[in-house]
């Protein structure tokens, strides 16, 4: 605001208070205003009509005995029709607003736990705004907004909260991991059971095919050579396959070494054992079809 001799020029959204001989005279609005200096009129002060903000840091204790600091922002404005009250009734408006904020916060927060205070920030802000609006309206101020910008517990409390949260997340992750491992084991067991079932079916079909092949070979051999029994033909075929197996084991680089009874009588015993095994398998296949 500019004051030059008998003229006062308040800036936009600013008003000046004019007194004459120490008594309130009138309000000077933005623009050029005449001040009768010769009659004892002077500009004693000014008020801004703009929206102002006051940040208040208030320390208090929650219901679960945790000391916290709340950062509260109060946005307020002088009413245009109550400039007189705003200028003369309060010596320090910011100190008055801070006192009301402290009183309301320290009455509301001790009724809440720390976690509830975080969740009920809007309720705290509304409570402070209602109290300020009711109290400051008599002094020519209107409260526009009250914001709880931050809730700051002690550093150790923050660390403890973070550790609790981390432990909870680790526990959930461990449960999820165990469930995934369980599912993998179950699926692996189901796959193994299915594989063994299919492998058993393959072995059964293989043995059935071998039996069918031997039967057909014996029938063809008997039809081509007269005077030979099926038992003799089967023994001859089994011995032939036995020697073919020995030949493959001897020529194959990656074959494992096996030890067999290799005298002439032992060969006959092997042939008899193989023949009996095939006969039993064939009988089992016939009974299964029946």
Helices and strands as residue ranges (DSSP letters): E 2-4, E 7-10, E 14-20, E 23-28, E 31-34, G 37-39, E 41-48, E 52-61, E 67-78, G 80-82, H 83-88, H 93-108, G 109-111, H 114-119, H 121-136, G 137-139, E 141-153, H 155-224, H 230-251, H 264-289
